[in-house]
Amino acid sequence: MSTNKDASLARIGTARGFLSTVAMLGAIYALLTALLIWTDLGVAFTQYVLGSTRVPSFYWVPTLASELMQRGGHLRTGVAVGVALINAIGITALSGIVVFVARSGFDELREWGSKLHTRAPATSDLKAKPQVLQTPSCSLAIYDYSGNALLHPAPEAHLWLQRIPMTPAFAITSAVDQLRLALLETLEAHKDWTSGPEGHHANVGLRDHSLKVAAEMIERVPDDPLAPVIGLAHDLGKVIAYRRGKTPAGEPIWEKSSKTHDFLSAHMVRVLPEFQAMEDTEKRILMAVLTYSHGRDDLPIGAILRPDNPEGDARIRNLTRNIRAADGIATRSDQATAADAVHNEQVMEELRRVLPNAVLALNINKANDALARADGFTAMARNYVAVLETHLRDKLAPLLSETLQNELAIRTQPPGRGTHPSLVPILAAFRDMGWLLESYREMNPDPPLFRVQSGSIQVGPVILLSRAALFAEHPDAVLAWGDADYALRVRPL
């Protein structure tokens, strides 16, 4: 742990320390002696110290002390306690000397053959190589992508991180600008890295999402040079938190190895040489914002920097509030790209293949499970099967490949009160299959989503599917659904 160079440490003089130790030992001696005399255990304790009992004793007893203990009385108890304290002090001192000597020898051995094996993650083409270390404060060495050693490494982490050199589109006038360029180079080397294994960002990768957030931060906080840096770095920890893996069937997938990618982002930025070149206040502001950028915890109450720097604290809170908002806006923009899957024939083909199974798995009219919730409604007198779109997506998700689940962002909630973007390709697939009812009586909504009303109860949004088309292909399933036990009315959404 480091301290400020201006910090003063409390010091105790040798004489005062010695007198304090003697006084403490004297108090312990008096207390133990009085306790043994008061409890009539003085004789038993003296015999134990002398080794005159069945319990083995390993005390070293001087000849004079042994003679004094033979005389009896309270003097005997006092001498026995004194001998015990002297032995305890001696054993403690001897143990300390042994530990000190052993540790010194171990440190010399470690310095003689100390090596750091840097591990190259999947993000780097560089091979791990050992380096003999001779640093005065720690056994650590950090190298940047060009192979140059950092003279003042951050003591808590080391890693290889690939970067692709780029020509910046902005002027480099400060250390903050240098860090901004370093982050752009790092993201460029990871342009195909996922933004989330669960498809939270649809098919938008880490680089493109980070660029969106940085642009939003510049628009929201145009006068703060750290704004674009925070936007670029807020998800950098996903390079470590997410990794490539395979399903049991051998299909490539992304796996989440950590849930704290915001903390990882802060640590990764710390080891960049461009970060080390920044002013101390700028570094502390950046670390605080990155650590709390995703809103899992509130910012600490009180000063984060120093009590005499309220402007810095206000800046931290302003940047934190805006990075959370910018990230949310960019994420909703990412999810909206799921609608573009309608132009991907491979996606549409898979949807047309699995949608019938998803529909047949729905609990229409509670026909499959009377105790479970209904996923849709139909009646023989009606020409439609009303399917709750949220329930349909729940049934559809596990039938899709991992890649398609991510591209459709189907496991995420729709932004705000809007419709889920994956409904665009889903409705298009139903249309291609000839199952979709795009209008009902005089209602022609766009997109074709409705609500169903029975009495005072309304549910929706629902997709209306043609009962006749379903019966033509799956008559047994449609007959098994039966009729709803209540009157149904279709209303506009």
C-alpha angles and dihedrals in degrees: 000000000000127000132202113271088234092056117111121214123212112247131196120208121237095244094049091046092051093049091048091052092049091049091050093049090047091053091049090049094051093045095050093046093050092047094052092047093047093050094044090239095120095100094048092048092048091052090049092052090049091049093242096132135075090255108087115244125202099186120136105229119190116225094245091051091050091053092049092050090054092062095070130214128088089313088069092056093046093051091048091053091048092052090049092051093048090051092048092051091048095049091048092050093047092049091051092052092050092049092047093051093045093048093048091052092047092050091052091049091048093050090048094057104015115147134173116212107202113207117221109215123215087268094069135069090200118106121231113254132182120243126192108233130215104168120149098224109027144005097250139111128181125198127194124223093275093055098254117140119236111236094205107034124184104256099223106062148015133188146150111249121182119229132183112216112240138184107241122233090213134061117269104223104142145024088262089059089050090054091048090055091046090054091049090052091049093049091047089058089053100041091132094049115118123251091210136353091219092061093248089146097038108224096332111121130221096263097050093044092050091049090053091051092047091052091049091049092052089052094047099041105023096161099054115084091204093061098087091039091057091047092053095043103039094093100027090112089070087080086072100025094056125050139173118262142154136246120236086264091056096254112147114245139165117250129200112228097172137028095202102073091143091061089045089052090057093048093047092051090051093063095053112104090223089061092051089055093059125098115271095245092050090050093052093048091050093048093049094050095046092048093053099030097113097051099238089133133020119249113268115271113249132020117345094186112023133320089247093056107069090149090062092050091049089050091052092051093046093050092045092051092049097045089054091051094043092049091051093050092048092047092053088049089051092051091050089065088071086081089064089068086083087080093054108091092196090058093046092049092053091047092052089050099051104030094083090056091049092051093047090051092058120108096238112186085351087282093143097043122009092195096051128079119276115252094195147344138235141161133198091241091056125075094215143070109213110213123189104234095214091054091046091055090050090055093041099051099071090047092060128080118257091251094053093045088057095044091053093041082220096158093059130087118252115260111266112317094329127114121270111264092226088069090077094068092033093055090044090054091051088049091052090050092052092240101109124100104204095182137028121201104310095345119103107166123179111244094030097244125136142172128237122222129197112176107311094338119098129183131183176276092332133174115225113221125189109260090200093054091048092047091051092058103028109022096159093055093048092049090048090057090062121182129319113252093227139052114271128208126184116221133180114267 
